[in-house]
Amino acid sequence: MSEGKLTVEKRGAVGWIVFDSPAKRNAINGAMWRGIPDAMAAFDADPQVRCVAFRGAGTEAFSAGADISEFDRIRSQDSAVAEYDGLLDRVLHSIQDSRKPSLAMIHGFCMGGGLEVALACDLRYCGASAQFAIPAAKLGLAYNVEGHKRLIETIGHARTREIMFLGGRYVAADALAMGLVNKVLPDDSLEKYSSEILQTLADNAPLAIANSKTIIEEYVKSEGAPDPAVMQAAMKRCIESDDYKEGRRAFMEKRKPRFEGK
């Protein structure tokens, strides 16, 4: 069986990160985890990339989670667990801390670590046959702090308790009802709809989106009160930008604005 890989590519204004291990339902191995922060850093540095999208190869799974076949090696001792959790923390923060908006396009199974990646994204859209779970309680795993935090922020502590204590699966309609995803689409419409959302993200003003993302992340960060200086700096970048002037001109001239992220 071939090893899974992380496929990273730029398609127009969208940076794509694809979990490519269909034989294992796109389970994420160590090399794939390590590749995500590098991919995000490259997209962050590329002014042509306006947004980032995550998906799994094919349509059977977004990702079934971390590759369990590696657990005896990477989760068998305290030092190994700490190293793995540190890596996972870097992965999630590389997505959350990016100024560029991110989207998870979810076909099929979205479990464990796969759901953690989806939760780190700003937007989540799934097909009607998608299934969600965090089976830590069924595997005896100590689920990490950042994963708990993002889940609580997204769906609240009552739903988080249910998901974490029971370890059960949830269908797409359940995920939508609890706020785990933004919208459920027919399976054959998911990619078209996601492409439309990505195009809107690419067309909208990058600094305005970055401003909102910075302020939102300040309010949901793990430690400390929101930093007014950070939020004001984000607003200042936006207010003083050429894009702000372009937006005003386009409105007055009744045309579509052409934002450049400057």
N, C-alpha and C positions, 0 to 999 in steps of 0.2 A: 504494500500500500504506500503510495507516494506521500511525502510529507506536505503539510499545508504550507501556504505562503501568503504573504500580504501583498496584494497587487495595488500599487500606487500610481495614479496617472492623472493628468490634467486634461479635461475636455472643455475647451473654451474657457469660461470664467469659473468653472467648477472643478475643485480638486476632489478626486474620488479615492477612497480607501476601501478596498474590497477584501473581505475574509474569504480566502480561496482554498478551501479544504472540503469540497463537497462530499467526499467519501466519509468524512467524520461530521457531517452537518455543519461544516465551517467552524469547528472547534478551534479555539485560539491557542496555539502553542507559544512557547517562550520567545522564539524568534519573531513571531508575529506581534506579540506584546511589545517587544523592544523596538520594533519598527514604527510603531504609531507615533511616539514623540518626535522622532526624526522627520516623519512625513508631515506632521502638523507644523513643525518648525519651518520646513521648506515651503509649505503653502502660506504660512504667515509672512514669510519674507518675499513672496512673489506678488507684486502689485496687480498682476493680471488675474489672480485668483480672488474671487469675491466671496465665495462660500465653499464649504466642505461637506461632502456627502459620504455616509457610510452605508454599506450594504454587504450581504453575503453573496457568494457566487451561486448562480442558479436561483431557483424559487422555493426550494425545500426548507431553507433555513437562513435567517439573518446570521445567527450563531448559536450553537447549542451550549456555548460557554467555554470555559477554560478546558484545555485538553486533559482529561482525567488520567490518561495513560502516563502523564508526566508527574502525577501527584506524589508517587513514592519517592521521587527524587527532589522535587521542589517544595513539598509540604510535609516532609517527614521529620524534620528537626527544627528547633526554634529558630536557629540562624537562617535556615533556608526559608522558613515561613516569613521571617522579617524582611529578607531580601525580596521575596516575591511580592509582599504587600507594599514595599517601597516602590517597586517597579510599577505595580498597578496604580499607586497614587500618582506617579509621574505621568502615566498614560492618561488618567482621567483629568488631571489638571492641564495637560497639554491641550485637551479639547475645551474644557471649561474656561480656561484663562485666555484662549485665543480671542482676538478682537473680531474675528470673522465668524459669521453665523454657521452653525452646523446642523445637519439634518440626518436622521436615521430612517432609511427606507427599509421597512421590515416585512419580509416574506417569511412565512412559516414559523419555525421555532426560534424563539428569542429567550434564552435561558441563562441564568447565572451571570458569568462575566460578560456575555453578549448583551444582557439587559443592562449591566452596569455601563457599558459603552453607550448604549442607546440613551440611558438616563443622563449621561454627561453631555449629550447633544442638546442643542437648543430646541429642536423640533423633532417630533416623532410621528411618522405615518405608517400605517400597517395595512396589509391585506386582510380580508374577512376570515381567512383560514389561519391567521397567525395565532400562536400560543405562547404564553409567557409563564415563567416560573423562576424562583430562586430556591433550589433544592438543598440549601446548606444543611438544614435540619435533618434531611434524609441521608446526608453523606457524612455527618459528624464534623462539618467544617466550621471554623470560627470565621464568620463573614466579617470583612474589614470595616473599619470605621467610616471611611469615605463613602462606601457603598450604602451603608445604613443612612448616612446623612442625606445623600441625594434622594434616596427613596422617600424619606420622611418629608423633605422639602416638596417633593412632587405630589405625593398622595396622602400625606398626613400620618400621624403615628398609629392610629387605629388600624388602618389598612396595612401599614407596614408590619404591625404585630401579626396580623393574620397571615400575610405572605411569608414572613420569616419563621413563624412558629409551626405552621402547617406544611410548608414546602410544596403546596399543591400547584396545579396548572390552572391558568385562566385563559379563556378564549378572548377573541378580539373585542367582543361587545362588553365583556367585563372590564377589560383594560381601558376602554373608552369611558365607561361609567365611573371608574375610579380616578380618571385623569392621568393614567399611565401613558396614553397616546393622545395626540391632538385630533386625529380623524381616522376612521376606518373606511377603506375603499374596497370595492370588488377586486378580487385578486388580479384580474386582467386590466384593471384601471390604475393600479398603484403606481406603476412606473411613469405613466403619462402625467398623472396628477403631481407626483413628486418632481418631475421635470419642470412643470409649470411653476411650482413653488420655488425651485432653485433659480429659475429664470427671473422671477420677481425679486428674489434676494440679490441676484447679480445686477438687476436694473436699478434697485434702490440705492440711496446714498450710503456708501460704506461707512463714512464717519458718523452718520446719524445712527446707523445700526450699532456701530462700536460704542457710541455714547450710551445707548440704552443697555447694551450688554454689560458694559462696565458698571453702571449704576445697579442693575439687577444683581450682578455677582457680588457687589459690595454688601447688599442686603442679605444675601444668603450664604456668605462665607462662614467658614467654621469657627473662627475666633475673632473676638473684638467687635466693636461697633463699626458701622459704615464710616469710611474715611472721607470727610467732606472735601479734602484737598484732591484726592484721587478723582472724585466725581466731578468736581469743578474743573479739573484739568481736562477731563474727557469732554465736558460741555464746551470749554474754551476752544479745543481743537476743532470742534464741529462749527461753532459760531464764527470762527475766523477763517474758515475754509473757503476755497473757491467754489466748492460744491454748494455751499449755502447760497452764494451769490447766483450760481447757475440755477438753483431751484427757484429762486425768486424771479429771475429773468424768464425762465420757461413758463412759470405760472402767468406772468403778465403777457407773454407772447402767445399763450395758449398752444404750447407745444410740449412734447415729451422732453424732460431734462436729460442731459448727457453727463452723468456723474463720473468723475475720474479718481475719486478718493484722495483729493488734494485740497 
